[in-house]
């Protein structure tokens, strides 16, 4: 594993709006798969738009990446989009289900144009894939 990957994992950051699985389990699973994952990550969950915005802003300069499931705010929050756009830390947008397979009003993500990438439709594995995407990005 390269130094860049270790650095990224050490400072990795996971933000999620809601979900059944504790975010820490993502890092436990990665460790079981042979990844060295430091305890230096942060898991944050909130249903409040302002708290999600604060968490994204606080990640800038502190963490190497954000995995963000903004839930319904994906389609409605210009303020969250502005926060993602304003930070230098890469943000990966994730969704448990495919927003494209849901109601038409959910097909548009306000976050996708300002995130480094979007992962959707892989269930709870979407979070793991989001972390993996940041690891791959850290190798560039």
PyMOL CGO cylinders between C-alpha atoms (Angstrom):
from pymol import cmd
from pymol.cgo import CYLINDER

trace = [
    CYLINDER, 0.00, 0.00, 0.00, 1.37, 3.42, -0.90, 0.3, 1, 1, 1, 1, 1, 1,
    CYLINDER, 1.37, 3.42, -0.90, 2.00, 6.25, 1.52, 0.3, 1, 1, 1, 1, 1, 1,
    CYLINDER, 2.00, 6.25, 1.52, -0.68, 8.31, -0.19, 0.3, 1, 1, 1, 1, 1, 1,
    CYLINDER, -0.68, 8.31, -0.19, -3.27, 5.63, 0.44, 0.3, 1, 1, 1, 1, 1, 1,
    CYLINDER, -3.27, 5.63, 0.44, -2.26, 5.26, 4.07, 0.3, 1, 1, 1, 1, 1, 1,
    CYLINDER, -2.26, 5.26, 4.07, -2.47, 9.01, 4.52, 0.3, 1, 1, 1, 1, 1, 1,
    CYLINDER, -2.47, 9.01, 4.52, -5.90, 9.11, 2.96, 0.3, 1, 1, 1, 1, 1, 1,
    CYLINDER, -5.90, 9.11, 2.96, -7.25, 6.28, 5.08, 0.3, 1, 1, 1, 1, 1, 1,
    CYLINDER, -7.25, 6.28, 5.08, -5.72, 7.75, 8.20, 0.3, 1, 1, 1, 1, 1, 1,
    CYLINDER, -5.72, 7.75, 8.20, -7.57, 10.99, 7.63, 0.3, 1, 1, 1, 1, 1, 1,
    CYLINDER, -7.57, 10.99, 7.63, -10.59, 9.52, 5.84, 0.3, 1, 1, 1, 1, 1, 1,
    CYLINDER, -10.59, 9.52, 5.84, -13.97, 11.00, 6.57, 0.3, 1, 1, 1, 1, 1, 1,
    CYLINDER, -13.97, 11.00, 6.57, -17.39, 9.44, 6.31, 0.3, 1, 1, 1, 1, 1, 1,
    CYLINDER, -17.39, 9.44, 6.31, -20.56, 11.49, 6.45, 0.3, 1, 1, 1, 1, 1, 1,
    CYLINDER, -20.56, 11.49, 6.45, -23.96, 9.97, 6.01, 0.3, 1, 1, 1, 1, 1, 1,
    CYLINDER, -23.96, 9.97, 6.01, -27.44, 11.28, 6.45, 0.3, 1, 1, 1, 1, 1, 1,
    CYLINDER, -27.44, 11.28, 6.45, -29.24, 8.07, 7.36, 0.3, 1, 1, 1, 1, 1, 1,
    CYLINDER, -29.24, 8.07, 7.36, -29.01, 4.31, 7.06, 0.3, 1, 1, 1, 1, 1, 1,
    CYLINDER, -29.01, 4.31, 7.06, -29.25, 1.05, 8.94, 0.3, 1, 1, 1, 1, 1, 1,
    CYLINDER, -29.25, 1.05, 8.94, -25.53, 0.22, 9.14, 0.3, 1, 1, 1, 1, 1, 1,
    CYLINDER, -25.53, 0.22, 9.14, -23.13, 2.04, 11.43, 0.3, 1, 1, 1, 1, 1, 1,
    CYLINDER, -23.13, 2.04, 11.43, -20.55, 3.87, 9.32, 0.3, 1, 1, 1, 1, 1, 1,
    CYLINDER, -20.55, 3.87, 9.32, -17.72, 2.43, 11.36, 0.3, 1, 1, 1, 1, 1, 1,
    CYLINDER, -17.72, 2.43, 11.36, -18.58, -0.98, 9.90, 0.3, 1, 1, 1, 1, 1, 1,
    CYLINDER, -18.58, -0.98, 9.90, -17.40, 0.25, 6.49, 0.3, 1, 1, 1, 1, 1, 1,
    CYLINDER, -17.40, 0.25, 6.49, -13.89, 0.60, 7.89, 0.3, 1, 1, 1, 1, 1, 1,
    CYLINDER, -13.89, 0.60, 7.89, -14.10, -2.73, 9.72, 0.3, 1, 1, 1, 1, 1, 1,
    CYLINDER, -14.10, -2.73, 9.72, -15.01, -4.46, 6.42, 0.3, 1, 1, 1, 1, 1, 1,
    CYLINDER, -15.01, -4.46, 6.42, -12.16, -2.76, 4.56, 0.3, 1, 1, 1, 1, 1, 1,
    CYLINDER, -12.16, -2.76, 4.56, -9.73, -3.93, 7.23, 0.3, 1, 1, 1, 1, 1, 1,
    CYLINDER, -9.73, -3.93, 7.23, -11.02, -7.49, 6.90, 0.3, 1, 1, 1, 1, 1, 1,
    CYLINDER, -11.02, -7.49, 6.90, -10.40, -7.26, 3.15, 0.3, 1, 1, 1, 1, 1, 1,
    CYLINDER, -10.40, -7.26, 3.15, -6.74, -6.51, 3.76, 0.3, 1, 1, 1, 1, 1, 1,
    CYLINDER, -6.74, -6.51, 3.76, -6.79, -2.72, 3.84, 0.3, 1, 1, 1, 1, 1, 1,
    CYLINDER, -6.79, -2.72, 3.84, -4.95, -0.98, 6.64, 0.3, 1, 1, 1, 1, 1, 1,
    CYLINDER, -4.95, -0.98, 6.64, -7.53, 1.41, 8.02, 0.3, 1, 1, 1, 1, 1, 1,
    CYLINDER, -7.53, 1.41, 8.02, -6.59, 3.76, 10.80, 0.3, 1, 1, 1, 1, 1, 1,
    CYLINDER, -6.59, 3.76, 10.80, -8.97, 4.86, 13.52, 0.3, 1, 1, 1, 1, 1, 1,
    CYLINDER, -8.97, 4.86, 13.52, -8.48, 8.38, 12.19, 0.3, 1, 1, 1, 1, 1, 1,
    CYLINDER, -8.48, 8.38, 12.19, -11.81, 8.46, 10.37, 0.3, 1, 1, 1, 1, 1, 1,
    CYLINDER, -11.81, 8.46, 10.37, -14.93, 10.24, 11.50, 0.3, 1, 1, 1, 1, 1, 1,
    CYLINDER, -14.93, 10.24, 11.50, -18.46, 8.96, 11.16, 0.3, 1, 1, 1, 1, 1, 1,
    CYLINDER, -18.46, 8.96, 11.16, -21.23, 11.52, 11.30, 0.3, 1, 1, 1, 1, 1, 1,
    CYLINDER, -21.23, 11.52, 11.30, -24.97, 11.10, 10.91, 0.3, 1, 1, 1, 1, 1, 1,
    CYLINDER, -24.97, 11.10, 10.91, -27.66, 13.75, 10.97, 0.3, 1, 1, 1, 1, 1, 1,
    CYLINDER, -27.66, 13.75, 10.97, -31.05, 14.43, 9.47, 0.3, 1, 1, 1, 1, 1, 1,
    CYLINDER, -31.05, 14.43, 9.47, -30.49, 18.19, 9.79, 0.3, 1, 1, 1, 1, 1, 1,
    CYLINDER, -30.49, 18.19, 9.79, -29.34, 20.05, 6.70, 0.3, 1, 1, 1, 1, 1, 1,
    CYLINDER, -29.34, 20.05, 6.70, -27.31, 22.63, 8.62, 0.3, 1, 1, 1, 1, 1, 1,
    CYLINDER, -27.31, 22.63, 8.62, -25.40, 19.96, 10.53, 0.3, 1, 1, 1, 1, 1, 1,
    CYLINDER, -25.40, 19.96, 10.53, -24.47, 18.22, 7.27, 0.3, 1, 1, 1, 1, 1, 1,
    CYLINDER, -24.47, 18.22, 7.27, -23.27, 21.52, 5.84, 0.3, 1, 1, 1, 1, 1, 1,
    CYLINDER, -23.27, 21.52, 5.84, -21.19, 22.16, 8.99, 0.3, 1, 1, 1, 1, 1, 1,
    CYLINDER, -21.19, 22.16, 8.99, -19.65, 18.67, 8.78, 0.3, 1, 1, 1, 1, 1, 1,
    CYLINDER, -19.65, 18.67, 8.78, -18.64, 19.15, 5.14, 0.3, 1, 1, 1, 1, 1, 1,
    CYLINDER, -18.64, 19.15, 5.14, -17.13, 22.55, 5.88, 0.3, 1, 1, 1, 1, 1, 1,
    CYLINDER, -17.13, 22.55, 5.88, -15.24, 21.22, 8.92, 0.3, 1, 1, 1, 1, 1, 1,
    CYLINDER, -15.24, 21.22, 8.92, -13.77, 18.42, 6.79, 0.3, 1, 1, 1, 1, 1, 1,
    CYLINDER, -13.77, 18.42, 6.79, -11.92, 20.93, 4.62, 0.3, 1, 1, 1, 1, 1, 1,
    CYLINDER, -11.92, 20.93, 4.62, -8.27, 20.99, 5.62, 0.3, 1, 1, 1, 1, 1, 1,
    CYLINDER, -8.27, 20.99, 5.62, -8.85, 18.30, 8.24, 0.3, 1, 1, 1, 1, 1, 1,
    CYLINDER, -8.85, 18.30, 8.24, -9.65, 15.19, 6.19, 0.3, 1, 1, 1, 1, 1, 1,
    CYLINDER, -9.65, 15.19, 6.19, -8.61, 13.86, 2.81, 0.3, 1, 1, 1, 1, 1, 1,
    CYLINDER, -8.61, 13.86, 2.81, -12.07, 12.90, 1.64, 0.3, 1, 1, 1, 1, 1, 1,
    CYLINDER, -12.07, 12.90, 1.64, -15.78, 12.91, 2.36, 0.3, 1, 1, 1, 1, 1, 1,
    CYLINDER, -15.78, 12.91, 2.36, -18.27, 10.16, 1.56, 0.3, 1, 1, 1, 1, 1, 1,
    CYLINDER, -18.27, 10.16, 1.56, -21.67, 11.84, 1.62, 0.3, 1, 1, 1, 1, 1, 1,
    CYLINDER, -21.67, 11.84, 1.62, -25.16, 10.38, 1.48, 0.3, 1, 1, 1, 1, 1, 1,
    CYLINDER, -25.16, 10.38, 1.48, -27.32, 13.47, 1.56, 0.3, 1, 1, 1, 1, 1, 1,
    CYLINDER, -27.32, 13.47, 1.56, -30.60, 11.56, 1.27, 0.3, 1, 1, 1, 1, 1, 1,
    CYLINDER, -30.60, 11.56, 1.27, -33.44, 13.80, 0.13, 0.3, 1, 1, 1, 1, 1, 1,
    CYLINDER, -33.44, 13.80, 0.13, -31.18, 16.86, 0.39, 0.3, 1, 1, 1, 1, 1, 1,
    CYLINDER, -31.18, 16.86, 0.39, -29.47, 15.55, -2.75, 0.3, 1, 1, 1, 1, 1, 1,
    CYLINDER, -29.47, 15.55, -2.75, -32.37, 16.88, -4.79, 0.3, 1, 1, 1, 1, 1, 1,
    CYLINDER, -32.37, 16.88, -4.79, -33.27, 20.00, -2.82, 0.3, 1, 1, 1, 1, 1, 1,
    CYLINDER, -33.27, 20.00, -2.82, -30.36, 21.58, -0.95, 0.3, 1, 1, 1, 1, 1, 1,
    CYLINDER, -30.36, 21.58, -0.95, -28.62, 24.37, -2.80, 0.3, 1, 1, 1, 1, 1, 1,
    CYLINDER, -28.62, 24.37, -2.80, -26.88, 25.22, 0.49, 0.3, 1, 1, 1, 1, 1, 1,
    CYLINDER, -26.88, 25.22, 0.49, -25.35, 21.72, 0.77, 0.3, 1, 1, 1, 1, 1, 1,
    CYLINDER, -25.35, 21.72, 0.77, -24.30, 21.91, -2.89, 0.3, 1, 1, 1, 1, 1, 1,
    CYLINDER, -24.30, 21.91, -2.89, -22.62, 25.26, -2.17, 0.3, 1, 1, 1, 1, 1, 1,
    CYLINDER, -22.62, 25.26, -2.17, -20.79, 23.75, 0.82, 0.3, 1, 1, 1, 1, 1, 1,
    CYLINDER, -20.79, 23.75, 0.82, -19.48, 20.83, -1.28, 0.3, 1, 1, 1, 1, 1, 1,
    CYLINDER, -19.48, 20.83, -1.28, -18.48, 23.26, -4.02, 0.3, 1, 1, 1, 1, 1, 1,
    CYLINDER, -18.48, 23.26, -4.02, -16.65, 25.54, -1.58, 0.3, 1, 1, 1, 1, 1, 1,
    CYLINDER, -16.65, 25.54, -1.58, -14.38, 22.93, 0.03, 0.3, 1, 1, 1, 1, 1, 1,
    CYLINDER, -14.38, 22.93, 0.03, -11.11, 21.69, -1.43, 0.3, 1, 1, 1, 1, 1, 1,
    CYLINDER, -11.11, 21.69, -1.43, -11.53, 18.18, 0.03, 0.3, 1, 1, 1, 1, 1, 1,
    CYLINDER, -11.53, 18.18, 0.03, -12.93, 15.68, -2.52, 0.3, 1, 1, 1, 1, 1, 1,
    CYLINDER, -12.93, 15.68, -2.52, -16.53, 14.62, -1.87, 0.3, 1, 1, 1, 1, 1, 1,
    CYLINDER, -16.53, 14.62, -1.87, -17.97, 11.34, -3.17, 0.3, 1, 1, 1, 1, 1, 1,
    CYLINDER, -17.97, 11.34, -3.17, -21.76, 11.31, -3.32, 0.3, 1, 1, 1, 1, 1, 1,
    CYLINDER, -21.76, 11.31, -3.32, -23.29, 7.93, -2.40, 0.3, 1, 1, 1, 1, 1, 1,
    CYLINDER, -23.29, 7.93, -2.40, -26.78, 6.49, -2.32, 0.3, 1, 1, 1, 1, 1, 1,
    CYLINDER, -26.78, 6.49, -2.32, -27.95, 3.09, -1.13, 0.3, 1, 1, 1, 1, 1, 1,
    CYLINDER, -27.95, 3.09, -1.13, -30.48, 2.85, -3.96, 0.3, 1, 1, 1, 1, 1, 1,
    CYLINDER, -30.48, 2.85, -3.96, -30.16, 4.14, -7.51, 0.3, 1, 1, 1, 1, 1, 1,
    CYLINDER, -30.16, 4.14, -7.51, -31.74, 7.57, -7.63, 0.3, 1, 1, 1, 1, 1, 1,
    CYLINDER, -31.74, 7.57, -7.63, -32.31, 6.96, -11.35, 0.3, 1, 1, 1, 1, 1, 1,
    CYLINDER, -32.31, 6.96, -11.35, -34.49, 3.94, -10.58, 0.3, 1, 1, 1, 1, 1, 1,
    CYLINDER, -34.49, 3.94, -10.58, -36.73, 5.92, -8.26, 0.3, 1, 1, 1, 1, 1, 1,
    CYLINDER, -36.73, 5.92, -8.26, -39.33, 8.63, -8.76, 0.3, 1, 1, 1, 1, 1, 1,
    CYLINDER, -39.33, 8.63, -8.76, -38.59, 11.10, -11.52, 0.3, 1, 1, 1, 1, 1, 1,
    CYLINDER, -38.59, 11.10, -11.52, -38.11, 14.02, -9.11, 0.3, 1, 1, 1, 1, 1, 1,
    CYLINDER, -38.11, 14.02, -9.11, -35.21, 12.08, -7.56, 0.3, 1, 1, 1, 1, 1, 1,
    CYLINDER, -35.21, 12.08, -7.56, -33.35, 11.71, -10.86, 0.3, 1, 1, 1, 1, 1, 1,
    CYLINDER, -33.35, 11.71, -10.86, -31.60, 15.08, -10.50, 0.3, 1, 1, 1, 1, 1, 1,
    CYLINDER, -31.60, 15.08, -10.50, -28.76, 15.44, -8.02, 0.3, 1, 1, 1, 1, 1, 1,
    CYLINDER, -28.76, 15.44, -8.02, -27.70, 18.96, -7.14, 0.3, 1, 1, 1, 1, 1, 1,
    CYLINDER, -27.70, 18.96, -7.14, -24.50, 17.48, -5.67, 0.3, 1, 1, 1, 1, 1, 1,
    CYLINDER, -24.50, 17.48, -5.67, -23.29, 15.41, -8.64, 0.3, 1, 1, 1, 1, 1, 1,
    CYLINDER, -23.29, 15.41, -8.64, -21.86, 18.36, -10.61, 0.3, 1, 1, 1, 1, 1, 1,
    CYLINDER, -21.86, 18.36, -10.61, -19.70, 19.46, -7.67, 0.3, 1, 1, 1, 1, 1, 1,
    CYLINDER, -19.70, 19.46, -7.67, -18.74, 16.04, -6.25, 0.3, 1, 1, 1, 1, 1, 1,
    CYLINDER, -18.74, 16.04, -6.25, -15.71, 14.16, -7.59, 0.3, 1, 1, 1, 1, 1, 1,
    CYLINDER, -15.71, 14.16, -7.59, -18.01, 11.20, -8.30, 0.3, 1, 1, 1, 1, 1, 1,
    CYLINDER, -18.01, 11.20, -8.30, -21.28, 9.50, -7.50, 0.3, 1, 1, 1, 1, 1, 1,
    CYLINDER, -21.28, 9.50, -7.50, -21.94, 5.91, -6.47, 0.3, 1, 1, 1, 1, 1, 1,
    CYLINDER, -21.94, 5.91, -6.47, -25.47, 4.56, -6.22, 0.3, 1, 1, 1, 1, 1, 1,
    CYLINDER, -25.47, 4.56, -6.22, -27.51, 1.42, -6.22, 0.3, 1, 1, 1, 1, 1, 1,
    CYLINDER, -27.51, 1.42, -6.22, -25.15, -0.98, -4.46, 0.3, 1, 1, 1, 1, 1, 1,
    CYLINDER, -25.15, -0.98, -4.46, -26.96, -1.04, -1.14, 0.3, 1, 1, 1, 1, 1, 1,
    CYLINDER, -26.96, -1.04, -1.14, -24.83, -0.49, 1.92, 0.3, 1, 1, 1, 1, 1, 1,
    CYLINDER, -24.83, -0.49, 1.92, -21.78, -1.40, -0.17, 0.3, 1, 1, 1, 1, 1, 1,
    CYLINDER, -21.78, -1.40, -0.17, -22.15, 2.05, -1.73, 0.3, 1, 1, 1, 1, 1, 1,
    CYLINDER, -22.15, 2.05, -1.73, -20.38, 3.45, 1.36, 0.3, 1, 1, 1, 1, 1, 1,
    CYLINDER, -20.38, 3.45, 1.36, -17.47, 1.01, 1.03, 0.3, 1, 1, 1, 1, 1, 1,
    CYLINDER, -17.47, 1.01, 1.03, -17.23, 1.80, -2.68, 0.3, 1, 1, 1, 1, 1, 1,
    CYLINDER, -17.23, 1.80, -2.68, -17.15, 5.50, -1.84, 0.3, 1, 1, 1, 1, 1, 1,
    CYLINDER, -17.15, 5.50, -1.84, -14.19, 4.98, 0.47, 0.3, 1, 1, 1, 1, 1, 1,
    CYLINDER, -14.19, 4.98, 0.47, -12.51, 2.80, -2.19, 0.3, 1, 1, 1, 1, 1, 1,
    CYLINDER, -12.51, 2.80, -2.19, -13.02, 5.60, -4.75, 0.3, 1, 1, 1, 1, 1, 1,
    CYLINDER, -13.02, 5.60, -4.75, -11.25, 8.03, -2.43, 0.3, 1, 1, 1, 1, 1, 1,
    CYLINDER, -11.25, 8.03, -2.43, -8.41, 5.54, -1.95, 0.3, 1, 1, 1, 1, 1, 1,
    CYLINDER, -8.41, 5.54, -1.95, -8.01, 5.20, -5.71, 0.3, 1, 1, 1, 1, 1, 1,
    CYLINDER, -8.01, 5.20, -5.71, -8.11, 8.96, -6.10, 0.3, 1, 1, 1, 1, 1, 1,
    CYLINDER, -8.11, 8.96, -6.10, -5.37, 9.26, -3.45, 0.3, 1, 1, 1, 1, 1, 1,
    CYLINDER, -5.37, 9.26, -3.45, -3.08, 7.16, -5.64, 0.3, 1, 1, 1, 1, 1, 1,
    CYLINDER, -3.08, 7.16, -5.64, -3.26, 9.64, -8.52, 0.3, 1, 1, 1, 1, 1, 1,
]
cmd.load_cgo(trace, "trace")
